[in-house]
Structures are given as structure tokens and as C-alpha cells.
């Protein structure tokens, strides 16, 4: 039951209890008058007041319907009237749509008080295929805080045609399918609902196919293609159909799809010959390969079902030797000799069949015309297809019989083979002939013989028959492997990586199979106390030689190997070949300077050059060697740095240090030269040596000026006195040593005169052969170190002081008792034309 208070003051807000309210009782929406209870209605009034207040804010439901696809601003319903308002009151009372998410579909027209569309509404997009599409929204009266519910039903219109989604569909059907077979067809889709949705399908007219539409439990219609009549691909290979889907709208819409039914061929047609019988006449003397006739059969099927092949049916062996049928073209040719006396007529059954096996038959009737011509017939009685190459001469290969059906001279037969074959053919008994070997065969010369035995009668013209015999010569191991060269040479650069391939050797064995399978090995030997297997190895199967270590040219320059190639026969045969491996030098050694050698006691080597030296004066010579060979050991010398540029030059190939100009008084006593020695390898390697040249006329002068050869730049001036004392002591030591050496040379001169004459030529005359090899360098140094020339009446002299490991030195620390040793090498020029010159050797050690 619902109780509603309706004040007498219609439209006035229920804010007080003034007046006599009327209470109405409603049951299920039907109003029933209740007796007024004025004195007893106070509680009922309070309840009605409360319910009336709640009614003011509760929502009331309003329903409209509108078709889809209306333009923007289209009329939906008179919302002002349904709310009991005038159109102008919509804005005054704050009427607005507050529905969330749907405000873009509808709007309020304040002028007409109508609910209108805010744009085009697509029912399919909004509700898809839902049977009923309702849009709910709420309208608020702000002045009364009252909400009204509005439901707008979107009515579907037929705005979509059925669509198959594809333009055409191909259905493959075997032509032997039984009537009643069903094939599914593509389905159409219509997003509309109700009567506007898909209603049915229609198929274009065709006598072979019909359309059947099935409905599923979900109400969706499924079209099927039903085969009504049997198909024949040979009549029509493809059937073109048109499937149409339509809806039920006022304006019917439809969609189509093309259906192509392609018939798959089945083998339902047998080949058919063009003639039931073929007749042909042929002379008996036609040659082998003669074309007799062509049979022809056709099959209307396609592909393998229509490919026709031909064959003889139940043909005898004799006929198969006379006639041949081309299975693809149907050509019948003569492959044997026809003989009228043997048979004058042939009845040949020919069969044509397609791929799956349907067949057709025909006959070929061949009539042989007699020309009185018969070729000899050869029958092989015994035949050997293989013979060992060591078989003795006279070994029988074949025994055959020759017969000619002709008579008289035409029946006499002579057999022959080619003259260049190592076989003989002889007649044994009656018409039997024997083919045997004439000599021992060699398989390596000819491994197989195709022997043709020609049998010729004596007729006119003569006829002959050729019999082909294939004879295989079996191999025995009678040939050792052979190398194509008597010896091999290989080159490998030093510093090679381990495992590097050096050479691939190959030996050939003319035998076959196991007798020709060659394996390789190296003969055992040693080099520098190590087995050859330490240096190299060979692949026994391929013959590839590998380096097992990295070679050093300075240690191993070549290897001499013996390679053995053995076959796998029984017994095995082998052969050897020599292999020389040469290690190629690489530029991996820098030049080594032998002179002047670096002292090991901290002293400094000094060369002497007199101030009176002319340009080109030989001051000293830099001697160097390179452990490499060839171009890598060619050395060149150049002056890298000099304290006085332009004063000295260095020979490019000799290493001789000479004065480039005359020495001047302003030239410093001490000259420092840096000489670089470089080889010609790629990339070139080099070494440098620093020479100190003292410019002075004599040794005392050098000693007097030793103060300028200070070993350290920061020495104190107070050490000058010490230097003077050392200089005096050095002069005394040098003089004493000079006298002792001179006396010793005089005593030994009587037995070394020849050697001194050869050595007294001087450093400038040393031949270039002294510089070849380490031994030559040592010999040159020995000669250079023992050469002394001194003139008593001249200021110019040439003195060389020998030492075991480096150039001449002055007095050592032990002989002079001083510290800070300095090695001074004094070179004085030989004077000319003085018969009183003496050969002396002088050595002294001093302190500076």
C-alpha cells in the first residue's frame, strides 16, 4: 500500500499542517477514497509529510523510442511536457542531463523543451546484435533536487546489407562425387537485428547444384551446396555460381559471393586407339632401327589420367627381339633381323594404358616380304665376363655357334674381330668358334674390352651380324704407387705457426680399389739430435705435410726427408721420394754491432783523430753483422747524430767514419757521433752505436786536454787538481806500456814478418771479404786490433790498442789505482815515406 498526501492547496509546498488535508489510500495503483479522520489524522499527516518530502527527490521514469541514423538535432520527445513544465522553465529551473557516459548521444532544446539527438546514433556500434537497445540517462531539476530517469530505445533500421567478407570462393569437387553430396558455402553477416537482419540465401540457376540452408540452434543460417546431378569434367571443367544473401527490411538489401566449383579429374575414360587393327608390309632386309609404324591412342582425361603409354601384350621373346615399341610415342621399330624363311607373318598385340591403369588393345599385323636375304645367327655357348690380368695367353673367353639359314655361298659364314685387340678367334668344331687371349693382359693399360665379333656370309651383297662381348680385366697388385716428380722441394718461412701446412704430396697407383689406396709416411731420421717427427708430420691419407714446430732459420735451414707411399694391396707395394724443405729467412734479427763494442766495466771508448787530418781521413770503422741472410742481412750505415754536423761522414756500405773536412782549431776536442746500422728486411731493423772522437795531434796532447772529457756535467771545479795528477800518471803508464810492447814486437818480428806485412796495410785497405760472415768479422777485428804504425820523426801516427771483447782501452783501474774509468781509443794516421817507421802495439788504462 502507498499513502500519498495531496494538500488542498494544489501545487503549494507541504511545509505546514494548515488546512484540512485529504488522505487517499491507493492499492496497486487504484485510488480508493478513505473517510476523513480529521480529529484522528495527526499521525497520518506526519507520515504523509515525510513521504511527500521523499517523493520530491525520488526519480520518475520516462520512456522514448527513436530510430537510429537520425541527423543531429532530431526530435526524440517533449521532455518539458512530460516533466509538467513549460519550455522556458527548463533553463529557469536548471533542468539538465546528468547521465554519465551518454550525454554525447542526446541534448535538451531549451526553446522547444524537447529532447533531441546530439549526433547520428549507430545502433550496431552501440548495442551490436542485442535484440533491444536502450540508452538510459537522468534529468535533474536543480530547484527541487528532483531526478527523472529517461530510457530511450534505439530502433533498428535496415542500414546494413549482408556481407560475405570475401569476393569469391573456390570449391574443388571430384567429378565422380555422388549426387546428394553437400559442400559448405561461405556465410554472410548482417549486423542489423530483427527483420532487418539476414533472412536467407539464393543460388544462381544450375542443373548440377542446388542450395540448402540449415539453421543452427543459435538461429544462424548455414548455406550448403548440394550436388543434384553427376558431373563430368570432360564436358565442363568449372561451374560458375553466384550465391546471394538478403535481409527482410522494407528496402531489401543483399550481398553476393562468386562460387567457382572446379572439377577434379578422375580416371573415368579409357584410352581409345585410332584403329582396331594396323596392317603393315616390310621387306625382310630392312636394317635394325627401321621405323615400322606408329600406333596412336587418345584419352580425354587430364594430367596423369590422360597420359597414355604403350606396350606389347603377351609378346614372345622372339618377337621382342625383332620389334620394339616406344612407350611414349607409340613408334614401332625393327630391332632384329627379319627372316622370311623363319616367319613371314607376325601378329602383335599392342596395349595402351593411362596413368591409373585403364587399358585399350589393338593389333598390329606385320607381313614380311621375302628378298632372299638372311644374316648369320650367332649363339654364344660359353662366356667369361671377367679375367685376371695375369692370365696366361690362350685363356678362353667365349665359345659361340654361328648359323646362316641361307644355303650355298649365302650360308657360308666368316667370323672376325678387330686386328688391334689382344685376342684371337679360331674355328673349333663345325660352326663353333672360340675367342681366347693372344697375350697377357694389363689392366692398367685397358681395364675393360668391348669385343665385337662380326659374322659375315658370302652372299651378294654380304650380310653380317655383330656380337658384342664385354670383358672386364680383374686387377692384381702389380704396380707400386708413383710420385709425379723424382724429388720435391718446399719452402716455409721461419717463425711459422705450429700445424701450418707445408706441402701436399700425391702418389698415383694405376691399380684399383684397395690396390690403389695409397698411404703416406716419413722415413725415420734425426736432425740436431731430434727425430724428424719432432719437426714435421704427414697425413697418412691425404699426403699433406704439416709443421709441428716453429722453425728458426738461424738454427735449422733445411730438412731432408724421405716420403714413402704404400698401397693397400697384398702384398703391399711402395715407393720413396726425397723431399727438401727449405726454411726461408725472415727479418727477425736486428744488426749486431761488433766494433766498437760496448765496454762492460763502465769505461768510455774514445777514437783519436789528429787535428792535422785531411778530408777523408779514416777515423774508425763501425763493424756490424746480421744473423739473418740475404737481403735481411744487407747492412747500411748512416750518421744519425753528430755534435759537429758536417765534420764526419759514414760510408753507406762500409761503415767507415771519415772526416768530411779539415779539422779546425775551433773544433771541440770531444766529438760525439751516433751511427745507425740498418738492414734491408721488411720491416727493416736497426741498431745504433755512440762514438766519442778525441781531436788531438798526439797522445800527450790528448792527456793534457782530458779535462774537457768530463764524465759528469755537475763535477766540482775543485777536482781539476785530481785530473792533472791522473793525466801525469796516465802519460807515464802509456809510455811504459809503449816501450814494453815495442821490445816484445822486436823480439817476435823475425818469425811474424809475413803476417805483419799482410796486416800492415791498415784498416782502409781491408778487403770486403773480411766482412762476410761471423768468422770473417772476427778475422778482420783481429787484424785491425794488431795493426800499429809509428814514425819516429813525424807527429802523425796510427795506434790501435787490442782488447779481447772491445776496442783498445787505456789503463784500467787496477793498473792506475784511480776511480771513474774512461776507455780511450787512439787512432793516429800512418805517415808516408819514412823507412824508420816501427810496428808497435800499445795499450794503457787511465782515469779521468
Secondary structure, DSSP 8 states (H G I E B T S, - for coil): -EEEEE-SSTT----S--S--EEEEEETTEEEE----STT-HHHHHHHHHHHHHHHHS-EEEEEEEETT--TT-EEE-HHHHTT--TTHHHHTTEEE--SS-TTTEEEETTTTEEEESS---HHHHHTT-S--EEEEEEEETTTTEEEEEEEEEE--S----B-SSSEEEEEEETT--TT-EEE----B----GGGSEEEEEE---SSEEEEEEE-TTS-EEEEEEE-S---TTT-SEEEEEEEEEE-SSS--EEEEEEEEEEE-------EES-SEEEEEEETT--TT-EEEE--EE--S-GGGG--EEEESS--HHHHHHEEE-TTT-EEEE-S---TTT-SEEEEEEEEE-SS--EEEEEEEEEEE--S----EEEEEEE--EEETT--TT-EEEEEEEE-SS-GGGG-EEEE--TTSSEEEEE-STTEEEEEESS---TTT-SEEEEEEEEEESSSS--EEEEEEEEEEE--S----EESSSEEEEEEETT--TT-EEEE--EE--S-GGGG--EEEE---EETTEEGGGTEEE-TTT-EEEESS---TTT--EEEEEEEEE--SSS--EEEEEEEEEEE--S----EEEES---SSS---EEEE-TT--TT-EEEE-EEE-SS-GGGG-EEEEEEEESSTTSEEE-TTT-EEEESS---TTS-SEEEEEEEEEE-SSS--EEEEEEEEEE-SSHHHHHHTGGG--S-TT--GGGHHHHHHHHHHHHHHHHHHHHHHHHHHHHHGGGSHHHHHHHTT-GGG--GGGGSHHHHHHHHHHHHHH--BB-TT-S--B-----SSSS-----HHHH--SSB----------SS-TT-B--------B-
